[in-house]
Structure formats: C-alpha cells, structure tokens
C-alpha cells in the first residue's frame, strides 16, 4: 500500500512550525533578559569594527523601557553632545549607550569622539615640545630666573614665574607645531635645575610659573602622559567645534562629556528652568564640577523688571541655580558656546600655556583670570561615577564624591 504524497508535506510543515515556535520562544526569552537589565550591550556587540562606533555617520537606534522622551536634547538650546571615550574602554562605551538611550537621544544628537591614548607617539611628541618650550623660555630669561624665584606654598620648593603675555585675539596657533616652533638656543644653565632631559615635567601654575621636579612632589603636580592625552582629547573636540561652527552650525552650542558620568533624569527640565538667566555672551557652563565652592558668587537672578511682574501662577523654585564660576575643577561635563569654543582654542594652543598642566586646572585658571565668561550649575547635574579604573589617575580617580537626586544610571546600582 503506497503512502499518500500529502503526508510527507504535512510532516515537513509541522516540523517547520515546531522549529519556528521554538525560535520565537528563545527570542522572547532573550528579549525579557534585555528588558530586565535595560542594557543595549547584546545589540551593540554585533558591531565588529570598533572604529565605526566613533564615526559620526554610523548610528544605532535603541528603544528601552525606561526612555524618558524621544529625541529631546540635554541642553535647552540647539546643541550637539560629544562624548570623549577611549576605544579600548568598551565598558564605559556600553554604559554611555545606556545613558543615551534612557534619555531618549538618538545618535544624530550624540557623537563619540575617540580619546587620545597616553601611550601614543603623539603624546611623546607633545611632551618633548613642552620641554623645549620651557627650556627656551628659561634660557631666554636666564639672568632673571634667580631673581624671580617665589615659593610654592603647597610644596615649599622654589618656583619661577617666567614672562608671559597672551597674543592678540586673532592668533590661532596649531598645536601640532609645538615641537617644531621652539628649540633650545643656548647651552647656558641656571643655578636651579629645571626641566632636565632625565627628569619628569611638572605642572605649571597661573600663566607660566614652574617648579623644579622633585621625587617628593605629589602625583597631581606631575605632567604625566595621561594628562597630556586628556588635554589633547578635549582640544581635538574643541578644534572640531570651531571648524564646524564656521561651516555648518554657526549658532549651535556643544555639550562635552567624558565617558564616566551619570546625570539627573530630569536634566533637561532643570537646565531649562535657569538657562534663560545666562547673558548672551556666555562662553562656558559647567554642568558638573569638583574641588571648588561654585556657589561662592551670588546666583544669577531674573532682571528686576521681569521678577516684579505679577503672575497668577508663580513659577516653581528651580531645583538648581546658576552662578558665575569660581574655580571649577573636573572636565566631565561642560557646555560651550561657539564664541567660547573659539576662545578656548586660542588659549589652549598658545605654546607657553598649551599642555602645561591638567586640562581642568587650565580651565580653572582661565576662569579665574577672567579670560572666559564662565558659569556653573549648582548643585551639579552631571557627576563622575567613579566606576572602574581612571584613565588619568591611579585607582578610581580623586576622592571627590557628589550624589545626584535621581541619576539615570542609578537604577543599575552604580
């Protein structure tokens, strides 16, 4: 008795249906896991070429259960966010992708910028350039060096303040020329041993004040390759902002983030409540800061004419205040206006000042010396998470800790 030709077809069809049902069950199970952890990591692992993740043209669109709102910006004005991240720090990249997705930001508003590695040859060249600049300045002022010694209060060692004058506002020095522009011109030596080839470089203070190297100096006074790499990473973003502001987006502000941050879940609303108090000529706004009392100066307030107007429904008191900056350290979150980016590029590439110290100390000095129209949000709306090892300091970074009211990433127990 022959088998009907329909039976094998039915058998094959039923087998295929079973396979499909099994696949659907597996996919559903994986999706539940993804929702439970609220993490885009499984999706992002599909990218084999890490370089593409730092390309502005590449984007990934992720929708997670805890998104706040789709396509809202962090700043309450037209802006682009730049995240400085070392390509090898995949852990931080993954965390920042979670942050971006939960804030509802798409990749058109969020650009990853590859940070400079402290082991790169470029960092070595810059350090050599800084050494040559200092040697040249010391030898050019050799007769005055021993007369202008001052004592560095923090270390008790002799320090020298060298002649310094900012160039006119139109100068724009290319930082890649550092090692070519300045070369030693004399074999004379000072009675103080500054910047010998065998010794580490130290961080300058103020405009151009140097202290000699000593093995007893604290680590934060040493001009390490990591500090040079950090400066170069921020400078590279700023250079790009200036370039693009003259071509495509002349009025667009920029938010620069480092890749170890968390922020308030309602950061957009918090900033919107106070952003209108800024003067039109603002240069930089620190959304996060450390080691400084940023409420030192009185908070900005609405003009008297505006505050005196009667309103049937008075506005609620903002959760944060804006203050003229005092001496903010840490560069994990700051906004730049186009004019602020131009001014920073001008000052951060001026050879006697360029790469002379940690980048946050440089910004703090530019604020203190009134070269930037700077403001700080108090309390911080963006903080460093202190998770994993620091790329600039030993361990997890400085001991400064600051808490958020409700951080975007705090749901992960961070």
Secondary structure, DSSP 8 states (H G I E B T S, - for coil): ----HHHHHHHHHHHHHHHHHHHHHHHHHHHHHHHHHT--HHHHTT---HHHHT-TT-------TT--STT--SSSSSEEEEEEE-TT-HHHHHHHHHHHHHTT--GGGEEEEE---TTSHHHHHHHHHHHHHHHHHHHHTHHHHTTSEEE-TTT--EEEE-------TT----GGGHHHH---------SS--S-TTS--B--BTTTEEE---TTS-GGGB--HHHHHHHHHHHHHHHHHHHHHTTT-TT-EEEEEESSEEEBTTHHHHHHHHHTTS-TT--EEESS-BSS-TTSS-B----HHHHTS--SS-----SSEEEE-SS-B--SEEEE-HHHHHHHHHHHTSTTTTTSS-HHHHHHHHHHTT-S-EEEEES-SEEE---S--SSSSTTS-S-----SSBSSGGGT-
